[in-house]
Amino acid sequence: MYGIDAAATRAINDLAGTAAAADFLCIWISAIGVPLLVVAVAAQWWYGSTRTHNRHVAAGFSFLLGLAINQIILLFVHRIRPYDAGITHLLIERSADPSFPSDHTTAVFAIAATFLLYGMRTRGQWFLAAALLVAFSRVYLGIHYVGDILGGVLTGVLAAVLVRAFYREGTRVDRIITGIF
């Protein structure tokens, strides 16, 4: 499996450095993708007249749970970055933490999956498109293997599914959080 992962990663990363505009766009997407999606979720808090906020709180919980799951995985998996293995050439600064799974991908897919699971198809599809761009940019820039991205997708979606299964509107936690805003 490593051979396929390395080959797919190399194929995507080989595109890097061939077009300055594409390099700039991927660097930009990678840098602001996660914060932009968080701001987009927060901005929707005030959208619409029904003001039901459970999907926004759930997106926040999914985001945090996905990153927590990643921290647990990192206790057991210490995958080196593809640039350290000579697979990719890096277009941005080195990262100090292990490669698997991708935190950026986990975060954006947790948000997208939450909106899709809560039946908000149009918004969920926009978030999914943004998540795919962020995920692609991480491999393009040489910071992650394709397998790291797939791991991030899985942890993000798992977090969203768990939050959807256990988070309920109207509970004490929900009232405290929605009362803050």
Long-range contacts (C-beta under 8 A, 24 or more apart in sequence): 1-147, 5-145, 5-146, 5-147, 6-82, 6-85, 6-87, 6-145, 8-146, 9-82, 9-87, 9-88, 9-139, 9-144, 9-145, 9-146, 9-147, 10-87, 10-88, 12-136, 12-139, 12-140, 12-146, 13-82, 13-87, 13-88, 13-89, 13-139, 13-140, 13-141, 13-142, 15-140, 16-88, 16-89, 16-91, 16-140, 16-141, 16-142, 17-89, 17-91, 22-140, 23-91, 25-137, 26-91, 26-136, 26-137, 26-140, 26-141, 27-91, 27-92, 27-137, 27-141, 29-133, 29-134, 29-137, 30-92, 30-104, 30-134, 30-137, 30-138, 30-141, 30-143, 33-104, 33-108, 33-130, 33-133, 33-134, 33-137, 34-104, 34-107, 34-108, 34-134, 36-130, 37-107, 37-108, 37-111, 37-127, 37-130, 37-131, 37-134, 38-63, 38-111, 40-127, 41-111, 44-123, 45-181, 52-169, 53-169, 53-178, 53-181, 54-118, 54-167, 54-168, 54-169, 54-174, 55-114, 55-115, 55-118, 55-120, 57-167, 57-174, 57-177, 57-178, 58-114, 58-118, 58-160, 58-163, 58-164, 58-167, 59-110, 59-111, 59-114, 59-115, 61-159, 61-163, 61-167, 62-110, 62-111, 62-113, 62-114, 62-156, 62-159, 62-160, 62-162, 62-163, 63-107, 63-110, 63-111, 63-159, 65-110, 65-159, 65-162, 65-163, 66-106, 66-107, 66-109, 66-110, 66-155, 66-156, 66-158, 66-159, 66-160, 67-103, 67-106, 67-107, 69-106, 69-155, 69-158, 69-159, 70-101, 70-103, 70-106, 70-152, 70-155, 73-100, 73-101, 73-151, 73-155, 74-98, 79-145, 79-148, 81-143, 81-144, 82-142, 82-143, 82-144, 82-145, 83-142, 83-143, 87-145, 88-142, 88-143, 89-142, 90-141, 90-142, 90-143, 91-140, 91-141, 91-142, 92-141, 92-142, 92-143, 95-143, 99-143, 99-144, 99-145, 99-148, 100-145, 100-147, 100-148, 100-151, 101-148, 101-151, 101-152, 101-154, 101-155, 102-135, 102-138, 102-144, 102-148, 102-149, 102-151, 102-152, 103-152, 104-134, 104-135, 104-138, 104-152, 105-131, 105-134, 105-135, 105-138, 105-144, 105-148, 105-149, 105-151, 105-152, 105-153, 105-156, 106-152, 106-153, 106-155, 106-156, 106-159, 107-156, 108-134, 108-135, 108-156, 109-135, 109-152, 109-153, 109-156, 109-157, 109-160, 110-155, 110-156, 110-157, 110-159, 110-160, 111-156, 112-156, 113-156, 113-157, 113-159, 113-160, 113-161, 114-160, 114-163, 114-164, 117-160, 117-161, 117-164, 118-164, 131-156
